[in-house]
Amino acid sequence: MRFLSRLVLGLFSSLLAISCLEEPECVRINNNVAGITFRNLIDGSNQAVLWDEISMVGTDSIVSGRASVTSFVLSLDYFNNQTTVKFRNQELIDSLVLAYRVQAQFISEECGERYFLSDLKLITHTFDSVRIVSAVPGKDTKAKNIEIYVNE
């Protein structure tokens, strides 16, 4: 009898654990990450650029303190349809203004809404050249959306 009750308890615990795996993952449901890479204007190779600060208007700095940056990611504001990024070093201040479409989608009671961003567009910039590689932002730091070409 003891063996049977342990077996039933073990099976019940296993079924309970498996059923928890079916719960939705609510952590990474928004695709609001845009990856930016700096490239050499002459040959297109990756280019490290020295910045004192990279920041999104209305938020904390992305890069603060003198740093050599080849690439970085932005968390786009899904409560707006536009983001301005400022780049500052000792010689100059550059900017990049991005626009995008935001669609709210109801997922579930547990997760609530997710925000789907698409149609990433370049509005203005002060760099030598900028190219949109992918118009759909990603969900993690592997996103590759924008290439900024610099002549350094």
C-alpha positions as a printed Julia matrix, in Angstrom:
152×3 Matrix{Float64}:
  0.0    0.0     0.0
  2.82   2.36    0.86
  4.48   1.66   -2.49
  1.25   2.4    -4.34
  0.7    5.72   -2.53
  4.29   6.8    -3.28
  3.86   5.83   -6.9
  0.63   7.83   -7.18
  2.22  10.81   -5.42
  5.26  10.61   -7.72
  3.07  10.46  -10.84
  0.95  13.37   -9.61
  4.08  15.47   -8.93
  5.46  14.66  -12.39
  2.19  15.62  -14.08
  2.07  18.85  -12.09
  5.63  19.74  -13.11
  4.93  19.0   -16.78
  1.75  21.08  -16.73
  3.75  24.07  -15.44
  5.9   23.88  -18.58
  2.81  24.72  -20.61
  2.51  28.14  -18.94
  3.31  30.94  -21.39
  6.71  32.61  -21.17
  5.94  36.26  -20.57
  9.52  37.49  -20.31
 10.48  38.19  -23.94
  7.24  38.89  -25.7
  8.1   42.36  -27.1
 10.37  42.78  -30.12
 11.66  46.25  -29.25
 15.42  45.63  -29.51
 17.31  47.3   -32.37
 20.95  46.4   -32.99
 23.3   49.08  -34.32
 26.73  48.39  -35.85
 29.4   50.9   -36.87
 31.1   50.22  -40.2
 34.01  51.79  -42.06
 32.78  53.98  -44.91
 35.63  52.91  -47.22
 35.62  49.1   -46.99
 32.48  48.22  -44.94
 34.44  46.46  -42.19
 33.45  46.76  -38.52
 34.68  50.06  -37.13
 35.27  50.91  -33.48
 34.25  54.5   -32.67
 35.27  56.33  -29.51
 32.25  57.87  -27.72
 31.89  59.74  -24.44
 28.17  59.04  -24.32
 25.41  57.34  -26.32
 21.91  58.02  -25.02
 18.28  57.81  -26.0
 16.37  61.03  -25.43
 14.3   60.66  -22.26
 16.24  57.68  -20.83
 19.51  56.83  -19.16
 22.73  56.57  -21.14
 23.43  53.42  -23.13
 27.17  54.12  -23.09
 28.53  56.43  -20.42
 32.18  57.28  -20.03
 34.76  57.16  -22.8
 34.35  53.83  -24.64
 35.28  52.35  -27.99
 32.07  50.96  -29.49
 31.68  48.66  -32.5
 28.03  47.76  -31.9
 25.28  48.12  -29.31
 21.56  47.52  -28.85
 18.71  49.92  -28.17
 15.51  49.12  -26.35
 13.03  51.07  -28.45
 10.2   52.83  -26.62
  7.03  50.92  -27.56
  4.81  53.58  -25.99
  5.92  55.97  -28.74
  6.49  55.52  -32.44
  9.8   57.39  -32.59
 13.17  57.28  -30.8
 16.04  59.78  -30.9
 19.58  58.61  -30.15
 22.37  61.09  -29.33
 26.06  60.3   -29.79
 28.65  62.55  -28.14
 32.43  62.61  -28.17
 34.98  65.38  -27.72
 34.77  66.61  -31.3
 31.09  66.37  -32.19
 27.54  65.45  -31.39
 25.67  63.15  -33.77
 22.07  62.04  -33.74
 19.84  59.39  -35.23
 16.04  59.61  -35.31
 14.15  56.36  -35.89
 10.45  55.85  -36.48
  8.51  52.57  -36.34
  5.0   51.17  -36.2
  3.76  49.79  -32.87
  0.92  47.28  -32.6
 -0.42  46.1   -29.24
 -1.58  42.48  -29.15
 -3.35  40.8   -26.24
 -1.53  37.56  -25.36
 -3.24  36.14  -22.26
 -4.41  36.97  -18.75
 -0.98  35.95  -17.39
  1.1   37.91  -19.9
 -1.18  40.81  -20.78
 -0.26  42.71  -23.95
  2.78  42.45  -26.12
  4.0   45.21  -28.38
  5.04  44.28  -31.91
  7.29  46.8   -33.65
  7.77  46.89  -37.42
  8.5   49.24  -40.33
 11.68  50.63  -38.74
 12.63  53.75  -40.71
 15.35  56.33  -40.55
 13.91  59.86  -40.24
 17.12  61.92  -39.93
 20.78  61.45  -39.04
 24.04  63.38  -38.93
 26.39  60.52  -39.9
 28.17  59.98  -43.21
 25.78  57.18  -44.17
 23.21  54.99  -42.42
 21.49  51.85  -43.7
 18.5   49.92  -42.35
 19.41  46.22  -42.62
 16.2   44.85  -41.1
 12.99  46.82  -40.57
 11.74  44.47  -37.84
 13.4   44.85  -34.42
 14.32  41.7   -32.48
 13.66  40.29  -29.03
 17.24  40.01  -27.78
 20.76  41.36  -28.1
 21.38  39.44  -31.35
 19.22  41.91  -33.29
 20.94  43.5   -36.3
 18.95  46.37  -37.74
 21.07  49.42  -38.5
 24.53  49.98  -39.93
 26.15  53.38  -39.4
 29.03  54.11  -41.8
 31.77  56.4   -40.48
 34.95  57.77  -42.0
 37.5   57.35  -39.18
